[in-house]
Amino acid sequence: MKELFKNMGPAAQLAIFVLMIGLGLILASIIGVVFILSDTERNNMLLWVQGISQIVMFLCPALLFAWLFHSGTDSFFQTGMRRWQIAPALLAILIIIIAIPLVDYLTTWNESLHLPQKLADWEQNMRQKQDQSQNLMNSFLSRPGFGNMLINLLILAAIPAVCEEFVFRGVVQKTLVAWFRSPHAAIITAAAVFSLTHFEMFYFVPRFVLGIVLGYIFYYSGTIWASAFAHFTNNAIIVILTYAHNAGALGIDPQNLHLPCAGAFAIGSLILTTLLMLFVIKICSKKTENQKKNHPFRK
């Protein structure tokens, strides 16, 4: 049976993976309803349901995909971490930190965009749903106490980082590389899918850029953990800084930086981020050449 799956082309594999995600979504919804109905502290349970849903809807289908279509999860997701890959992983974290002014500028710009008048009702509906999602996230982040911050780091930072990297960089990007025969086209497409699946159109551009950065980090570093650490850093910064802001230790709201000369900061951030990315690519390209020759879709 597994041989039948392994002989399928990339397009068919992605189609089946979408079905897996759909089944995971149904199962996650059922689990969510059961958990919420069984607990009186609805907001607290919603937080845990979010983490469980990520695992059921994203991580489990991704692991099943690797088992069905490839030789195993370790080789497909490149979960190994060799000594030489530590430096790219650490640089990836630095890249995410340096990219903050750029991402903040793109977020402000994206939020200011408006659709044509004929789509005004659709835009209003999308903004309302986005505001509801953001308000729910703020309710999670605003819970006081160091213990709650650690829980948020687990559920809102670590779990999404791992689950989404296994799906979008692991399954989607690698399968698109085999389909398109172009890593650049695959990285850009996977980044677009990554951003679209968050269903927040007015945050599309910054997430799309983040997805591209994570895609190149994974492709050239040769380990899923480099992009996962970078993704976790992006999420964790918001969690930690929001906690510090709510505790009175930080005067600036991390979700609304409003940097002076934001455009200049964004340009500087873009230049430094690009230079660091090129440096990571340079130090990784020779090491990953042999891995790319042994891509799971190559015969």
N, C-alpha and C positions, 0 to 999 in steps of 0.2 A: 504493500500500500504506500509506504513512504517513497518508494522509487517512482511511483506515479506522480506524486507531488513534486519530487525533485526534478522531474523532466518537464514540468510546466515552465512556460516563459515568464518573464518579469511582469507583464501586464496581467496575466492570469493570477499570478501570485499576489499582486497588489489587490486585485478584485476580491480574492478570498480573504485577504487580510482586512479589508473594509468590512466584510461580513462578520469577521471575528470581533472587530471593534463594536459593531452594531449589537452583537450578542452580549458583549461585555457591558455595553451601555444599558441594555435591558436588565441584566443581572445586577448591575450597580444600582439601578433605580429601585429594584425590588428590595435590595439590602438597605438602601437609604430610607425607604418608607418604614420598614420593620424597625430599624434603629431609632428613627425619630419618634415613632408612635410609642416606643417602649421607654422613652426618657422624657421627664418633665422639663429639663433644662435644654430647650430646643436649640438655642444658639451654640451651646457647648457641643451637642451631638452633631450639629451640622458641620462643625469643624472636622470631627473625626470621620464623618461620612464622606467628606471631601477627600480625605487621604485614602480611605478604603476604596472609593470609587476610582481614583487614579490607578491604584494597583490592579483592580479587577478589569477596568476598561482599557488600560494601556499596557501595563507591564505583563500581565498574564497572556494576552494575545500576542505580544511581541515575542515572549519566550516560546510560546506554542508555534509561532511562525518559524522561528529558528530551528526548532526540533523537527518540524514537518518537512521544511524545504531545504534544510542544510544539515551539515554534519553535527552541529551542536551549537549551544549558545555561546560558549567561550570563544570559539574561533570566529563565529559569524559577527558577534558584537565586539570582538577584539577587547575582551575584558582584562587581558594581561597588561601588566605595567612593568616594562623593562627599565633598567637604570637610566638609559638615555632619554626615556620618555618623561622622566620627572621634571626636567627643565622646561619642556614645552607645556606641561600641565600647569606649572607655576606661572609661566609667562601668560598662559591663557587667563588665569585669574587676574593678573595685572592688566591685561588688555580690557577686560570687562570693567575694571575700576576706572581706567583712563577714559573709557568710552561713555562714562556717566554724563558729562556735559553735552555730548553729541546726542545721546538718547533722550535726554531731557528737552533739548531744543526741538528734536523731531517730534516728540510727544506733544509739545505746545503747538507746533505748526500743524500737526495732523488733527488735533482737536479743534483748531480754528477753521478747518475746511467745511464747506457747506455744499450740499447737493443741489441740483437744479430745482426750481420752484415746483415743478411737476412731481418731484419726489420728496417734497417737504414733509408730508405725513409719515412716509417711510423713515426719513431721517429722524424725525421726532421720536418715533417708536424705538429706533435703534439706540438713540441717546438715552432714552428712559431705561431701557434694558441694561445699557452699559453703566448707567448711574446706580441702578439697583445692585448690579454685580460689585461695583466699587464700594457701595455702602456696606454690603455684606462683608467684603474683605476688610474694610475699615473696622467693622465691629469685632472681627477676629483679632486684628492687630492692636486694638485699643485696650484689650484686657490687661490690667496691671499685674505686676509681679514677675520676678525673674523666671519662675517656673513656667508661667504662661509663654514667656518669650522662647524658652527652650522647646516647648510643645509646638509653637508656631514655626520655629526653625526646622523642626522635623516634618510637620504636615504641610506647611506653606512654602518651604524652601527645598528641603532634601528630597522628599517623596516626588514632588512634581519634576524636579530636575532630573532624577534618575529615570522616572517613567517616561517623560517626554523625550529624553535623549535616546532611550532604547527604541522608541517608536519612530521619531522623525529623523534622527540621524542614523540610527541603527537599521530599522526596517525600510523606511520610505527612501531615504537618501541612497543607501547602498543598492536597493532594488532599481531605483531610477538611474543610477550609474550604469547598471547592466542593460537597462532598456535604452537609454539615450546614447550610451557609449561616450558620454561627455561628463566628466565630474563637475564642471562649472555649471552646465545646464541643470544637472541633478541637484546641486547645492542650492541654486536659486529657486528651483521649483519646490524643493522640500521646504525651504524657508517660507515661501508663499503659502504652502499648505499649513505649515506650523502656525503662521500668523492668522490665517483664515479660520482655522478650527477653534480659535479662542472666541470667535463671534463678537469681536469688538472692533468694528470697522474704523473707528476713530482713534484706535491705537495700532492700526495695521502697520504703518510705516516703521515705527521704532521696533516692533516685534519682528518685522521682516528683516531689518538690518541686523538685529540680534541673531536671527536664525542663520543668516549668511555667515556671520562671524563664527558661530558655533559649528556650522557645516564645514568650513575650512579648517577649523581647529581639529575636528574629528578626522577629516580626510588626511591631513598631513601628519598629525601626531600618531595615527595608527592605533589609538586606544580610545574607547568610549568614555573612559574616566576623565580624560582631559576636557572634553566638552561638558561632561556632567559636573565637574568641579567648577567650571566657568559659569555654567547655568545656575548652580547652587549659589555661587557668589552673587550673581545678579539678584536672585531672590532674597538671599540672606541680608544683603545691604539694606533693603527696604524694611525687613523685619527688625533688624537691630537698631537702625536709625529712628524708626518710628517709636520703638520702645524708649530710646534715649530722649526723643522729643516729648513723649507723653510724660516721662519722668522728670522733665524740666532740665535735663542735662544738655539738651541741644535746642538752640533757639530757632533753627530753620526747619520748616516742615519738609521732610525728605521727599514727599510726593508732590510738592510744589516749590521747587528750589528758587525759581525767579532769580537766576544768577545775573549780576550786572554784566553788561556787554555780552549777553548770552550768545550772540552770533560769533563773536571773536573766540569765546571759550569753545564753542562747537567746532569751529575751524581748527583750532589747536588740537582739540580732542581727536578730530578726524585724521589729522596729519600723524599724530603720535600713534594712534591705533593702527593706521595703515603701515607705518614703519615697523611697529612691533609684529604685526601679522606677517609682513615680508621676512622679518628676521626668523620667526618661527618656521615659516615655509622653507627658508634656506637651510636651517639646521636639521629639518626633518626630511627633506626631499630625498636625500641619498639613503637614509635609513628605511624609508617606507617603500622604496622602489621594488624591493623583493616581495613585500606584502601585496602590492598592487598587481604584480605578476601572478600571484596566487589568489586572486579575487575568487570568491565562491562560485561565480557564474562562468568563469573562464574554464574552457575545456582543456 
